[in-house]
Amino acid sequence: MTQGWASSPGDDGGSAVAVLDHAGPVTARPKLSRPQRVARRIRLARADLIVAAAYLSLAVLVLSGQWLHTDRGYLIKSGQDQTMWEWFFAVTAHNVAHLENPLGSLLQNYPDGVNMMANTAMFGVGVPLTPVTLMFGPTVTFVLVLTVGLFGTAFAWYWLFSRELVASKFAAAVGGLFCGFAPAMISHANAHPNFAVLALLPLIVLQLIRMARRAELTREVRKARRNRDAFVLGLLVALQIALGEEPLLIFALSFGVFALVYHLHTPRTGWRALRAITPTVLLAALITVALTEIPLWWQFFGPQSYRSIEHGPMNNDLEALLQFPSESLGGMFSHGQNVAINPTEENSYFGWPLWIVVTVAVALMWRERAVRAAAAVIVAFTVLSLGATLMIGHHNTGITLPWQRLEDVPLLNSVLESRFTMAAIPAIALILALATQRALDYWKVSATDWRPLALFGALAFALLPLTPTILPAVQRPPTPDFFADGTVRQYVSHGSVVVAPPPTPPDARALHWQAESGFEFPLAGGYFVGPTGTSKKGRYGPDDRPTASLLMKAQRSNTIPVVDDAIRAQALADLRYWRADVVVLPPTDNSDTLRLTVDQLIGFPARYVDGVWLWDVRDLVGASAPA
């Protein structure tokens, strides 16, 4: 190895060079004949196919509970997030099929609507998968995106490692496996496709590596390749923006730290590479802006846009770093105290055996630049993920941490700080891949060397407890016939359907019913992120109208409130604000209390139609404005 990196054979029979470096070939290899090169490429392609098949099989297995029941299956740990994401995919397909603007929608939060770009609707998969959504439904699209996301992320990192980091396909496969199926990836696979589909990030790294490598080429050659390199980089970044901006931001910061530490002991080399690629990167930035300027303008300045999200402290607990994730073999036997934000945010549950193995590996390979850079990323972003003050077992120690100085920085203030530990995933994978490569190199020298066996034993010790289990799925209740059979169309003219109480992030089932009905009507309320009042502060769900708050309070307490003329007048004002055509009470908790409450608010009793109680308020509210 040269400068800490194992040689890696290239497709042409030569050898790869170090990441972010351009010191020339690592080792000299004899020139192969054409038949030898063809045979070698077939052998490498066969290995790639085997690795890809293994990753895909594991991804399907993890999500098999959902795949077996795509009609009514629901990933129970997703809360209401699966409903939200299915709605995003369904409404995107609806807008594309009807040639409507996909960047915004009035179908929930009526009449204010939802800024789809500001809600990570993942147009990068939602638009191309429109035929799948229309033919098979949004649940199939949802589980397909998650499955391909886990598989694609693992394989893309494997591809990078096998081409630029290590010679052994097995060593690269170990790294790719960890990148695609790390605890945080499995946790997000319950509900967050934008954090499961990360395959473009290693491709961006690969493009930057190739650009840095060309720093040694003549200025004329670099200039000739600049446009193509810039277009590829700009397109990759634009596509990642269409998939998820938060992962891109975390990745960009961590890659910057990695590159800086990697070149600390050879600053001139790093400076030369930086100067060489800067014109290309700037051109790529212009291309990215040209490709995304309309969606980004809509996101930050369009209707229902916001500047930042008020999410409060979302930091990792120090204990989480040492515990096993709930959906793993280790978690089945020793999960420990639940200190995660929620079941979909187990971002730092790496388990104590992995930290022991990584620490020892870093100590043994400290002389390698890539290991030092990876270790810096792990430490820096793990500390950031701990938030403004250190929490241990839900106890606030009061110890101030670096995030306190960064939590108000624009863009960073919208990131859930817990997710910064996801930057450690590829860094840990890099260390594991290099350690595996070193063990295999020892074995080539001596078949009786004990060190490879020790390394593979350590890998098993660290990774077996993190082996993911099948994500639990349940059968969701059927859609009420009122929506499923299209009866709702008889009660909607040009206004909205108001569910009692209107859908919110804790209960967004109505979004699923709306999609099942073919988007025949808009909904008051919903599950989305939008601005609060006249400010640009973001919040989850709609602003609370007084009537919505009254109904939610009545449901929680199972107590019919006292309704006077002022409250009735406010209810009428809220119905007019929502431009309501019908108020619907589906089967829900404390439904009798809700029904009697709405009877008093509206002034006449409900009718029972196709499985729901309803109040036709078109005459009460007056003519609704066209949607």
C-alpha positions as CSV (number, residue, x, y, z in Angstrom):
1,M,0.0,0.0,0.0
2,T,1.1,3.6,-0.7
3,Q,0.0,6.4,1.5
4,G,-2.3,4.1,3.5
5,W,-4.3,2.8,0.6
6,A,-4.3,-0.7,-0.9
7,S,-3.8,-1.0,-4.6
8,S,-6.9,-1.7,-6.5
9,P,-6.9,-3.1,-10.1
10,G,-8.6,-0.9,-12.6
11,D,-10.6,-2.2,-15.6
12,D,-7.7,-1.8,-18.0
13,G,-5.3,-4.0,-16.0
14,G,-3.5,-1.1,-14.4
15,S,-4.1,-0.1,-10.8
16,A,-6.1,2.6,-9.0
17,V,-4.6,5.5,-7.1
18,A,-5.4,6.8,-3.6
19,V,-8.6,8.6,-3.0
20,L,-8.3,12.4,-3.4
21,D,-4.7,11.9,-4.4
22,H,-2.9,11.6,-7.7
23,A,0.5,10.1,-7.0
24,G,0.4,7.7,-9.9
25,P,0.0,3.9,-9.9
26,V,0.4,2.2,-6.6
27,T,2.0,-0.9,-8.0
28,A,3.3,-2.0,-11.4
29,R,1.4,-4.8,-13.0
30,P,2.4,-6.7,-16.1
31,K,0.5,-5.7,-19.3
32,L,-2.3,-8.2,-20.0
33,S,-3.2,-9.5,-23.4
34,R,-6.7,-8.7,-24.8
35,P,-8.1,-12.2,-24.0
36,Q,-6.7,-11.9,-20.5
37,R,-8.3,-8.5,-20.0
38,V,-11.7,-9.8,-21.2
39,A,-11.5,-12.9,-18.9
40,R,-10.5,-10.6,-16.0
41,R,-13.4,-8.3,-16.7
42,I,-15.8,-11.2,-16.8
43,R,-14.4,-12.5,-13.5
44,L,-14.8,-9.1,-11.9
45,A,-18.3,-8.6,-13.3
46,R,-19.3,-12.0,-11.9
47,A,-18.1,-11.0,-8.4
48,D,-20.1,-7.7,-8.7
49,L,-23.2,-9.6,-9.6
50,I,-22.8,-12.0,-6.7
51,V,-22.4,-9.0,-4.3
52,A,-25.4,-7.2,-5.9
53,A,-27.6,-10.3,-5.5
54,A,-26.6,-10.7,-1.9
55,Y,-27.4,-7.0,-1.1
56,L,-30.7,-7.2,-2.9
57,S,-31.7,-10.4,-1.2
58,L,-31.0,-8.9,2.2
59,A,-32.9,-5.7,1.4
60,V,-36.0,-7.8,0.3
61,L,-35.7,-9.9,3.4
62,V,-35.6,-6.9,5.7
63,L,-38.7,-5.5,4.1
64,S,-40.4,-8.8,3.4
65,G,-43.2,-8.1,6.0
66,Q,-44.3,-5.2,3.8
67,W,-43.7,-7.0,0.5
68,L,-46.0,-9.9,1.5
69,H,-48.9,-7.5,2.2
70,T,-48.6,-4.6,-0.2
71,D,-52.4,-4.3,-0.2
72,R,-52.9,-3.5,3.5
73,G,-49.5,-3.9,5.1
74,Y,-48.1,-1.1,7.2
75,L,-44.7,-0.7,8.8
76,I,-45.9,-0.3,12.4
77,K,-42.8,1.6,13.6
78,S,-43.3,4.3,11.0
79,G,-46.0,6.0,13.1
80,Q,-47.8,8.1,10.5
81,D,-44.8,8.6,8.3
82,Q,-45.7,5.8,5.9
83,T,-49.1,7.4,5.3
84,M,-47.4,10.7,4.6
85,W,-44.8,9.2,2.2
86,E,-47.4,7.2,0.3
87,W,-49.5,10.4,0.0
88,F,-46.4,12.2,-1.5
89,F,-45.9,9.4,-4.1
90,A,-49.6,9.2,-4.9
91,V,-50.2,12.9,-5.3
92,T,-47.0,13.2,-7.4
93,A,-48.3,10.5,-9.7
94,H,-51.7,12.2,-9.8
95,N,-50.2,15.6,-10.7
96,V,-48.0,14.1,-13.4
97,A,-50.9,12.2,-14.9
98,H,-53.1,15.3,-14.9
99,L,-50.3,17.6,-16.1
100,E,-50.5,19.7,-12.9
101,N,-47.8,21.4,-11.0
102,P,-46.1,18.8,-8.8
103,L,-44.3,21.4,-6.7
104,G,-47.4,22.3,-4.7
105,S,-50.7,20.8,-3.9
106,L,-54.1,22.0,-2.5
107,L,-55.2,18.5,-1.8
108,Q,-54.4,18.7,1.9
109,N,-54.3,21.7,4.2
110,Y,-57.0,23.2,2.1
111,P,-57.3,26.1,1.2
112,D,-53.7,27.1,2.0
113,G,-52.1,23.9,0.5
114,V,-48.7,22.3,0.8
115,N,-45.3,23.2,-0.6
116,M,-44.2,19.8,-1.9
117,M,-40.6,20.9,-2.5
118,A,-40.3,22.0,1.1
119,N,-41.6,18.6,2.2
120,T,-39.0,16.3,0.6
121,A,-41.4,14.7,-1.8
122,M,-38.5,12.9,-3.5
123,F,-39.4,13.8,-7.1
124,G,-36.3,12.0,-8.1
125,V,-38.1,8.7,-7.6
126,G,-41.7,9.8,-7.4
127,V,-41.9,11.2,-10.9
128,P,-40.2,8.3,-12.8
129,L,-42.1,5.8,-10.7
130,T,-45.5,7.4,-11.6
131,P,-46.5,4.4,-13.8
132,V,-45.8,2.0,-10.8
133,T,-47.8,4.2,-8.5
134,L,-50.8,4.5,-10.9
135,M,-50.8,0.7,-11.7
136,F,-50.0,-0.8,-8.3
137,G,-50.6,1.9,-5.7
138,P,-48.4,4.1,-3.5
139,T,-47.7,1.3,-1.0
140,V,-45.8,-0.6,-3.7
141,T,-43.9,2.5,-4.7
142,F,-43.1,3.1,-1.0
143,V,-41.7,-0.3,-0.3
144,L,-39.9,-0.5,-3.7
145,V,-38.1,2.8,-3.0
146,L,-37.0,1.6,0.4
147,T,-35.8,-1.8,-0.9
148,V,-33.9,-0.3,-3.9
149,G,-32.6,2.4,-1.6
150,L,-30.9,-0.1,0.8
151,F,-29.6,-2.2,-2.0
152,G,-28.5,0.7,-4.1
153,T,-26.7,2.5,-1.3
154,A,-24.8,-0.7,-0.3
155,F,-23.8,-1.5,-3.9
156,A,-22.8,2.1,-4.8
157,W,-20.4,2.2,-1.8
158,Y,-19.1,-1.3,-2.7
159,W,-18.5,0.0,-6.2
160,L,-16.5,2.9,-4.9
161,F,-14.5,0.8,-2.4
162,S,-13.7,-1.9,-4.9
163,R,-12.5,0.6,-7.5
164,E,-10.7,3.2,-5.4
165,L,-9.9,1.7,-2.0
166,V,-9.2,-2.0,-1.8
167,A,-8.1,-4.8,-4.2
168,S,-10.3,-7.4,-2.6
169,K,-14.0,-7.6,-3.7
170,F,-14.7,-9.2,-0.3
171,A,-13.2,-6.4,1.6
172,A,-15.2,-3.9,-0.5
173,A,-18.3,-6.0,0.1
174,V,-17.9,-5.7,3.8
175,G,-17.7,-1.9,3.6
176,G,-20.7,-1.8,1.2
177,L,-22.7,-4.0,3.5
178,F,-22.2,-1.8,6.5
179,C,-23.0,1.4,4.4
180,G,-26.3,0.0,3.2
181,F,-27.5,-1.9,6.2
182,A,-26.1,0.0,9.2
183,P,-28.5,0.4,12.1
184,A,-29.4,4.0,11.1
185,M,-30.2,2.8,7.6
186,I,-32.5,0.0,8.9
187,S,-34.1,2.4,11.3
188,H,-34.9,4.9,8.6
189,A,-36.2,2.1,6.3
190,N,-39.2,2.0,8.6
191,A,-40.4,5.4,7.4
192,H,-37.9,7.7,5.7
193,P,-37.0,6.9,2.1
194,N,-35.0,10.1,1.8
195,F,-32.5,8.7,4.3
196,A,-32.6,5.2,2.8
197,V,-31.9,6.2,-0.9
198,L,-28.2,7.4,-0.6
199,A,-26.7,5.7,-3.6
200,L,-25.8,9.0,-5.4
201,L,-23.5,10.1,-2.5
202,P,-20.7,7.6,-3.3
203,L,-21.1,8.4,-7.0
204,I,-20.4,12.0,-6.2
205,V,-17.3,11.0,-4.2
206,L,-16.2,8.9,-7.2
207,Q,-16.6,11.8,-9.6
208,L,-14.6,14.1,-7.3
209,I,-11.9,11.5,-7.0
210,R,-11.5,11.3,-10.7
211,M,-11.5,15.1,-11.0
212,A,-8.7,15.3,-8.4
213,R,-6.7,12.6,-10.1
214,R,-6.7,14.7,-13.3
215,A,-4.9,17.5,-11.5
216,E,-1.6,16.1,-12.8
217,L,-2.8,16.2,-16.4
218,T,-1.9,19.1,-18.6
219,R,-4.0,22.2,-18.5
220,E,-5.2,21.6,-22.0
221,V,-6.4,18.1,-21.2
222,R,-8.1,19.2,-18.0
223,K,-9.9,22.0,-19.9
224,A,-11.1,19.6,-22.5
225,R,-12.6,17.3,-19.9
226,R,-13.9,20.1,-17.7
227,N,-17.3,20.5,-19.3
228,R,-18.0,16.7,-19.2
229,D,-16.8,16.4,-15.6
230,A,-18.8,19.5,-14.5
231,F,-22.0,18.2,-16.2
232,V,-21.7,14.8,-14.5
233,L,-21.1,16.3,-11.1
234,G,-23.8,18.9,-11.5
235,L,-26.3,16.3,-12.6
236,L,-25.5,14.0,-9.7
237,V,-25.9,16.8,-7.2
238,A,-29.2,18.0,-8.8
239,L,-30.5,14.5,-8.7
240,Q,-29.6,14.2,-5.0
241,I,-31.4,17.4,-4.3
242,A,-34.5,15.8,-5.9
243,L,-34.0,12.9,-3.5
244,G,-33.1,14.6,-0.2
245,E,-31.2,17.7,0.7
246,E,-30.5,17.0,4.3
247,P,-28.4,13.9,3.6
248,L,-26.6,15.9,0.9
249,L,-25.7,18.6,3.4
250,I,-24.5,16.1,6.0
251,F,-22.4,14.3,3.4
252,A,-20.9,17.5,2.0
253,L,-19.8,18.6,5.5
254,S,-18.3,15.2,6.3
255,F,-16.5,14.9,3.0
256,G,-15.0,18.3,3.5
257,V,-13.6,17.2,6.9
258,F,-12.3,13.9,5.4
259,A,-10.5,15.7,2.6
260,L,-9.0,18.3,4.9
261,V,-7.6,15.8,7.4
262,Y,-6.5,13.5,4.5
263,H,-4.3,16.2,3.1
264,L,-3.0,17.7,6.4
265,H,0.5,16.2,6.1
266,T,0.7,17.1,2.4
267,P,-1.0,20.5,2.1
268,R,0.7,21.4,-1.1
269,T,-0.7,18.3,-2.8
270,G,-4.1,19.1,-1.5
271,W,-3.9,22.7,-2.5
272,R,-2.8,21.8,-6.0
273,A,-5.7,19.4,-6.3
274,L,-8.1,22.0,-4.9
275,R,-7.0,24.6,-7.4
276,A,-7.3,22.1,-10.3
277,I,-10.8,21.0,-9.5
278,T,-12.2,24.4,-8.4
279,P,-13.1,25.7,-11.9
280,T,-14.9,22.4,-12.6
281,V,-16.7,22.4,-9.3
282,L,-17.9,26.0,-9.8
283,L,-19.1,25.1,-13.3
284,A,-20.9,22.1,-11.8
285,A,-22.5,24.4,-9.2
286,L,-23.9,26.6,-12.0
287,I,-25.2,23.5,-13.8
288,T,-26.9,22.3,-10.6
289,V,-28.5,25.7,-10.1
290,A,-29.7,25.8,-13.7
291,L,-31.3,22.3,-13.2
292,T,-32.9,23.1,-9.9
293,E,-33.5,26.8,-9.8
294,I,-37.3,26.6,-10.2
295,P,-37.8,23.9,-7.6
296,L,-35.5,25.6,-5.2
297,W,-37.2,28.9,-5.7
298,W,-40.5,27.3,-5.0
299,Q,-39.1,25.6,-1.9
300,F,-37.7,28.7,-0.3
301,F,-39.9,31.5,-1.7
302,G,-43.0,29.8,-3.1
303,P,-46.5,29.4,-1.5
304,Q,-46.3,27.8,2.0
305,S,-42.5,28.0,2.1
306,Y,-40.6,28.4,5.4
307,R,-37.1,29.2,6.5
308,S,-36.4,26.7,9.3
309,I,-38.2,24.0,11.3
310,E,-38.9,24.4,15.1
311,H,-38.1,20.8,16.1
312,G,-36.5,21.4,19.5
313,P,-33.6,19.3,20.9
314,M,-33.2,16.2,18.7
315,N,-29.8,15.0,19.9
316,N,-28.4,11.5,20.5
317,D,-28.1,10.2,24.0
318,L,-24.6,9.0,24.8
319,E,-25.9,5.6,25.9
320,A,-27.3,5.1,22.4
321,L,-23.8,4.8,21.0
322,L,-23.2,1.6,22.9
323,Q,-26.5,-0.1,22.6
324,F,-27.8,-2.4,19.9
325,P,-30.6,-1.3,17.6
326,S,-34.1,-2.6,18.2
327,E,-34.3,-4.3,14.8
328,S,-31.2,-6.4,15.0
329,L,-30.1,-9.8,16.4
330,G,-28.3,-8.0,19.3
331,G,-31.4,-5.9,20.0
332,M,-33.5,-9.1,20.4
333,F,-31.5,-10.1,23.4
334,S,-30.0,-6.9,24.8
335,H,-31.7,-3.7,23.6
336,G,-31.0,-1.7,26.7
337,Q,-32.7,1.6,27.7
338,N,-34.8,3.2,25.0
339,V,-33.0,6.5,24.5
340,A,-33.8,7.1,20.8
341,I,-35.9,10.1,19.6
342,N,-38.4,7.6,18.1
343,P,-38.1,4.1,16.5
344,T,-37.2,5.6,13.1
345,E,-34.2,7.6,14.5
346,E,-31.9,5.0,15.9
347,N,-29.1,6.9,14.2
348,S,-26.3,6.1,16.7
349,Y,-27.1,2.5,17.8
350,F,-23.8,1.0,16.7
351,G,-23.3,-1.3,19.7
352,W,-20.3,-1.5,22.0
353,P,-18.5,-4.3,20.1
354,L,-18.3,-2.3,16.9
355,W,-16.7,0.6,18.8
356,I,-14.1,-1.7,20.3
357,V,-13.2,-3.2,16.9
358,V,-13.1,0.2,15.2
359,T,-10.9,1.7,17.9
360,V,-8.4,-1.1,17.7
361,A,-8.4,-1.0,13.9
362,V,-7.7,2.8,13.9
363,A,-4.9,2.3,16.4
364,L,-3.3,-0.4,14.3
365,M,-3.7,1.4,11.0
366,W,-3.1,5.0,12.3
367,R,-0.3,5.6,9.9
368,E,-2.7,5.4,7.0
369,R,-4.0,8.8,5.9
370,A,-7.5,7.5,5.0
371,V,-7.9,5.9,8.5
372,R,-6.9,9.2,10.2
373,A,-9.4,11.1,8.0
374,A,-12.1,8.6,8.6
375,A,-11.5,8.7,12.4
376,A,-11.8,12.5,12.4
377,V,-15.1,12.3,10.6
378,I,-16.4,9.7,13.1
379,V,-15.4,11.8,16.1
380,A,-16.5,15.1,14.8
381,F,-19.9,14.1,13.6
382,T,-20.6,11.8,16.6
383,V,-19.9,14.8,18.9
384,L,-22.2,17.0,16.8
385,S,-25.0,14.5,17.0
386,L,-24.9,14.7,20.8
387,G,-26.5,18.1,20.6
388,A,-26.0,21.3,22.6
389,T,-25.7,19.5,26.0
390,L,-24.6,16.0,26.9
391,M,-27.4,13.6,27.7
392,I,-26.7,10.2,29.4
393,G,-29.6,7.9,30.0
394,H,-32.2,10.8,29.5
395,H,-30.3,12.7,32.2
396,N,-29.0,16.2,31.1
397,T,-25.5,16.5,32.5
398,G,-25.4,20.2,31.6
399,I,-22.0,19.7,29.8
400,T,-22.0,22.1,26.8
401,L,-21.1,20.6,23.4
402,P,-20.1,22.2,20.1
403,W,-23.6,22.0,18.6
404,Q,-24.7,24.8,20.9
405,R,-22.7,27.2,18.7
406,L,-24.1,25.8,15.4
407,E,-27.8,25.1,16.1
408,D,-28.8,28.6,14.9
409,V,-26.8,28.6,11.7
410,P,-29.1,28.8,8.6
411,L,-29.7,25.4,7.0
412,L,-28.0,23.6,9.9
413,N,-30.8,24.7,12.2
414,S,-33.2,22.5,10.2
415,V,-31.1,19.4,10.5
416,L,-32.0,16.9,13.3
417,E,-28.7,16.8,15.0
418,S,-29.1,13.1,15.8
419,R,-28.7,12.4,12.1
420,F,-25.1,13.7,12.1
421,T,-23.9,10.3,13.2
422,M,-24.9,9.0,9.8
423,A,-21.7,10.6,8.5
424,A,-19.8,8.1,10.5
425,I,-21.3,5.2,8.6
426,P,-19.1,5.4,5.5
427,A,-16.2,6.3,7.6
428,I,-16.6,3.2,9.7
429,A,-17.2,1.1,6.6
430,L,-13.9,2.5,5.1
431,I,-12.0,1.4,8.2
432,L,-13.6,-2.1,8.1
433,A,-12.8,-2.5,4.4
434,L,-9.2,-1.5,4.9
435,A,-8.8,-3.8,7.9
436,T,-10.3,-6.7,5.9
437,Q,-7.9,-6.0,3.0
438,R,-4.9,-6.0,5.4
439,A,-6.0,-9.3,6.9
440,L,-6.3,-10.8,3.4
441,D,-2.9,-9.5,2.5
442,Y,-1.4,-11.2,5.6
443,W,-3.1,-14.4,4.5
444,K,-1.5,-14.2,1.1
445,V,1.9,-14.0,2.7
446,S,1.4,-16.9,5.1
447,A,-1.6,-19.2,5.3
448,T,-0.8,-19.9,8.9
449,D,-0.7,-16.3,10.1
450,W,-3.1,-15.9,13.1
451,R,-3.9,-12.2,12.4
452,P,-6.5,-12.8,9.6
453,L,-8.4,-15.2,11.8
454,A,-8.3,-12.6,14.7
455,L,-9.6,-9.9,12.3
456,F,-12.5,-12.0,10.9
457,G,-13.4,-13.1,14.5
458,A,-13.5,-9.4,15.5
459,L,-15.6,-8.6,12.4
460,A,-18.1,-11.3,13.4
461,F,-18.0,-10.0,17.0
462,A,-18.9,-6.5,15.9
463,L,-21.2,-7.1,13.0
464,L,-23.3,-10.2,13.8
465,P,-25.2,-8.4,16.7
466,L,-26.1,-5.6,14.1
467,T,-27.5,-8.1,11.6
468,P,-30.9,-6.6,10.8
469,T,-34.2,-8.4,11.4
470,I,-37.4,-8.2,9.4
471,L,-39.1,-4.9,10.0
472,P,-42.5,-5.5,11.7
473,A,-45.6,-4.9,9.6
474,V,-49.2,-5.0,10.5
475,Q,-52.5,-4.9,8.6
476,R,-53.9,-1.4,8.5
477,P,-57.7,-1.0,9.0
478,P,-59.7,-0.9,5.8
479,T,-60.7,2.4,4.2
480,P,-64.3,3.4,5.2
481,D,-66.7,2.6,2.4
482,F,-67.7,6.2,2.2
483,F,-64.3,6.9,0.7
484,A,-63.5,3.6,-0.9
485,D,-66.8,3.3,-2.8
486,G,-66.8,6.9,-4.0
487,T,-69.9,7.9,-2.0
488,V,-67.9,11.0,-0.9
489,R,-68.4,12.4,-4.4
490,Q,-72.1,13.0,-3.7
491,Y,-71.3,15.4,-0.9
492,V,-68.5,17.4,-2.4
493,S,-69.1,20.3,-4.8
494,H,-66.2,22.6,-5.0
495,G,-65.2,22.6,-1.3
496,S,-63.3,20.4,1.1
497,V,-63.9,17.4,3.4
498,V,-63.4,18.1,7.1
499,V,-62.7,15.0,9.1
500,A,-63.6,15.3,12.8
501,P,-61.0,16.1,14.0
502,P,-59.0,17.2,10.9
503,P,-55.9,15.0,10.2
504,T,-52.6,16.0,12.0
505,P,-49.2,14.3,12.3
506,P,-50.4,12.0,15.1
507,D,-53.3,10.8,13.0
508,A,-53.0,11.2,9.2
509,R,-55.2,8.3,8.2
510,A,-57.4,10.6,6.1
511,L,-54.6,11.1,3.7
512,H,-54.7,7.4,2.8
513,W,-58.5,7.5,2.4
514,Q,-58.1,10.5,0.1
515,A,-55.6,8.7,-2.1
516,E,-57.8,5.6,-2.1
517,S,-60.7,7.7,-3.4
518,G,-58.6,8.9,-6.3
519,F,-58.1,12.5,-4.9
520,E,-61.7,13.4,-5.6
521,F,-61.7,16.1,-2.9
522,P,-59.3,18.3,-0.9
523,L,-58.8,17.8,2.9
524,A,-58.7,20.4,5.7
525,G,-55.6,19.7,7.8
526,G,-53.0,17.1,7.1
527,Y,-49.4,15.9,7.7
528,F,-46.8,18.1,6.2
529,V,-44.3,20.9,7.1
530,G,-45.5,24.4,6.6
531,P,-45.1,27.9,7.9
532,T,-46.7,29.0,11.2
533,G,-49.1,31.9,10.9
534,T,-47.4,34.8,9.1
535,S,-43.9,33.8,10.1
536,K,-41.5,31.7,8.1
537,K,-40.9,29.3,11.0
538,G,-41.8,25.8,9.9
539,R,-44.0,23.3,11.9
540,Y,-45.4,19.9,11.4
541,G,-49.0,20.0,10.5
542,P,-51.4,22.9,10.0
543,D,-52.0,25.9,12.2
544,D,-54.5,24.9,14.8
545,R,-58.0,26.4,14.1
546,P,-60.1,26.8,17.2
547,T,-62.6,24.2,16.2
548,A,-59.9,21.6,15.3
549,S,-58.3,22.2,18.8
550,L,-61.7,21.8,20.4
551,L,-62.4,18.5,18.7
552,M,-59.0,17.1,19.5
553,K,-59.4,18.1,23.2
554,A,-62.8,16.4,23.3
555,Q,-61.5,13.2,21.8
556,R,-58.5,13.0,24.2
557,S,-60.6,13.7,27.3
558,N,-63.7,11.8,26.1
559,T,-65.7,14.7,27.4
560,I,-68.3,16.7,25.5
561,P,-67.4,20.4,25.9
562,V,-69.9,23.2,26.8
563,V,-70.8,24.8,23.4
564,D,-72.2,28.3,23.5
565,D,-73.2,30.7,20.7
566,A,-69.6,32.1,20.5
567,I,-68.2,28.6,20.0
568,R,-70.8,27.8,17.4
569,A,-70.0,31.1,15.6
570,Q,-66.3,30.2,15.6
571,A,-67.1,26.7,14.3
572,L,-69.0,28.3,11.4
573,A,-66.1,30.7,10.7
574,D,-63.7,27.8,10.6
575,L,-65.9,25.8,8.3
576,R,-66.1,28.8,6.0
577,Y,-62.3,29.1,6.2
578,W,-61.9,25.5,5.2
579,R,-64.6,26.0,2.5
580,A,-66.2,22.8,3.9
581,D,-68.8,20.8,2.0
582,V,-69.1,18.0,4.4
583,V,-67.9,17.1,7.9
584,V,-67.1,13.4,8.3
585,L,-66.6,11.3,11.5
586,P,-65.0,8.0,10.6
587,P,-64.6,5.1,13.1
588,T,-62.2,6.4,15.7
589,D,-61.5,6.6,19.4
590,N,-64.3,8.2,21.5
591,S,-66.5,8.6,18.4
592,D,-69.7,9.1,20.4
593,T,-68.2,12.1,22.2
594,L,-67.1,13.6,18.9
595,R,-70.4,13.0,17.2
596,L,-72.4,14.7,20.0
597,T,-69.9,17.6,20.0
598,V,-70.2,18.2,16.3
599,D,-74.0,17.9,16.6
600,Q,-73.9,20.9,19.0
601,L,-71.4,22.9,16.9
602,I,-73.3,22.6,13.7
603,G,-76.8,22.6,15.0
604,F,-78.3,19.5,13.5
605,P,-77.7,15.7,14.0
606,A,-75.4,13.6,11.9
607,R,-76.4,11.0,9.3
608,Y,-74.8,7.5,9.1
609,V,-73.7,6.8,5.5
610,D,-71.5,4.0,4.3
611,G,-69.6,3.5,7.6
612,V,-69.2,7.1,8.7
613,W,-71.2,9.8,10.4
614,L,-71.5,13.0,8.3
615,W,-72.9,16.5,8.3
616,D,-73.7,18.0,4.9
617,V,-72.8,21.7,5.6
618,R,-73.0,23.1,2.1
619,D,-76.2,25.0,2.9
620,L,-74.9,26.1,6.3
621,V,-71.6,27.4,5.0
622,G,-72.9,28.8,1.8
623,A,-71.5,28.5,-1.7
624,S,-67.9,27.4,-1.6
625,A,-65.3,29.1,-3.8
626,P,-64.0,26.9,-6.6
627,A,-60.9,24.9,-5.7
